[in-house]
Amino acid sequence: MAANTREGLAWITRSQAYLLERDYASYARWFLEYVDASPGDCVLDCGIGTGETTAFQLVEKGVNVFGVDLNPVLLNACNRKANDKTLSIGNTLADIQKLPFRDEVFDAVYSFASSWYLADLNAALAEMRRVLKPGGTLTFDVINLWHPFQFMTYLHYRMCKSRLYLALRVANRIREGRPVDELLAPRGSSSWEFYPHTPPQIASLLERFRLDFDVKGFFVLLPLALPGLGQRGNLCKYSPLLASQVRDNPVLKHLGAKLVFVCRKTAIPERDASSTPLSSGRATA
Ligand SMILES: C[S@@+](CC[C@H](N)C(=O)[O-])C[C@H]1O[C@@H](n2cnc3c(N)ncnc32)[C@H](O)[C@@H]1O
């Protein structure tokens, strides 16, 4: 099965599970509060996937949503699900890092749960800013590397991708007489990489792009969500006061597992940001 199809089907299953999970659905709803779109506005969803978590909600409110995604399996699913719900939504196969639109055509732009798959967030931000009308809002979320659990997850991810770790796994399988082809098979061109960021990295990018921004924290504070425990370890879930602190407190918000950046495009043109430190390759395989 092609990598695109495998990943697409995996995400369709996961997104359906997420929608049933109260916390993720509430996170998506909460994120949408920061997408500044009114009925009749034209809005771009970058990394629309199946459209269910965010785009459909906006369309139901009368917003015209157009989506881009790199995965044709997900775009097909999005069209099918939109048809089933008789929702009108446009989408196209395109890379967020190279958007196929003219400058300043969208009233708002957002990207939900997709930025941490982008090798070049710098290019993506430049593109999302370019297609946004002056005064419009760009909203996106990042995985926060300052959050202890996310940091551990990232270390684990890097370890799993290291050649040494692969060599150890191959050696172990050979020792046990088990096949190794699956471990050595090419990963496919669209495999989802994982690129978390720290708050200052994103802040410095947005400042270069002359995007005024506010940051909101979300999810787990401490103790950490543990494998198997899932969101049961999310203290914010039990305390609205804590949840609001993690969202808005100037210090605590930087410890949210996810950070949501709400940016407004000013009329002043950006400085040349083509060679910022976040340009590609930070966490390649
Ligand atoms: C975790 S899914 C989230 C999808 C959707 N926003 C949702 O919440 O259901 C991440 C999405 O980003 C898409 N994606 C990853 N890299 C992309 C890129 N460079 N350009 C466009 N889409 C991309 C993936 O195909 C996938 O649909």
PDBQT file of the ligand as one rigid body, heavy atoms in Angstrom, charges set to zero:
ROOT
HETATM    1  C1  LIG A 301      -2.790  15.633  11.906  1.00  0.00    +0.000 C 
HETATM    2  S1  LIG A 301      -3.486  15.962  10.355  1.00  0.00    +0.000 S 
HETATM    3  C2  LIG A 301      -4.637  17.262  10.745  1.00  0.00    +0.000 C 
HETATM    4  C3  LIG A 301      -5.684  17.421   9.683  1.00  0.00    +0.000 C 
HETATM    5  C4  LIG A 301      -6.811  18.390  10.012  1.00  0.00    +0.000 C 
HETATM    6  N1  LIG A 301      -6.330  19.755  10.205  1.00  0.00    +0.000 N 
HETATM    7  C5  LIG A 301      -7.584  17.877  11.209  1.00  0.00    +0.000 C 
HETATM    8  O1  LIG A 301      -7.420  18.415  12.305  1.00  0.00    +0.000 OA
HETATM    9  O2  LIG A 301      -8.330  16.916  11.056  1.00  0.00    +0.000 OA
HETATM   10  C6  LIG A 301      -2.153  16.858   9.538  1.00  0.00    +0.000 C 
HETATM   11  C7  LIG A 301      -2.485  17.189   8.103  1.00  0.00    +0.000 C 
HETATM   12  O3  LIG A 301      -1.451  17.983   7.543  1.00  0.00    +0.000 OA
HETATM   13  C8  LIG A 301      -1.255  17.549   6.199  1.00  0.00    +0.000 C 
HETATM   14  N2  LIG A 301       0.058  18.016   5.765  1.00  0.00    +0.000 N 
HETATM   15  C9  LIG A 301       1.270  17.665   6.264  1.00  0.00    +0.000 A 
HETATM   16  N3  LIG A 301       2.241  18.332   5.626  1.00  0.00    +0.000 NA
HETATM   17  C10 LIG A 301       1.634  19.129   4.710  1.00  0.00    +0.000 A 
HETATM   18  C11 LIG A 301       2.120  20.056   3.741  1.00  0.00    +0.000 A 
HETATM   19  N4  LIG A 301       3.408  20.304   3.599  1.00  0.00    +0.000 N 
HETATM   20  N5  LIG A 301       1.215  20.692   2.962  1.00  0.00    +0.000 NA
HETATM   21  C12 LIG A 301      -0.114  20.433   3.104  1.00  0.00    +0.000 A 
HETATM   22  N6  LIG A 301      -0.628  19.579   4.009  1.00  0.00    +0.000 NA
HETATM   23  C13 LIG A 301       0.239  18.921   4.795  1.00  0.00    +0.000 A 
HETATM   24  C14 LIG A 301      -1.401  16.046   6.283  1.00  0.00    +0.000 C 
HETATM   25  O4  LIG A 301      -1.624  15.449   5.035  1.00  0.00    +0.000 OA
HETATM   26  C15 LIG A 301      -2.605  15.951   7.220  1.00  0.00    +0.000 C 
HETATM   27  O5  LIG A 301      -3.819  16.012   6.560  1.00  0.00    +0.000 OA
ENDROOT
TORSDOF 0
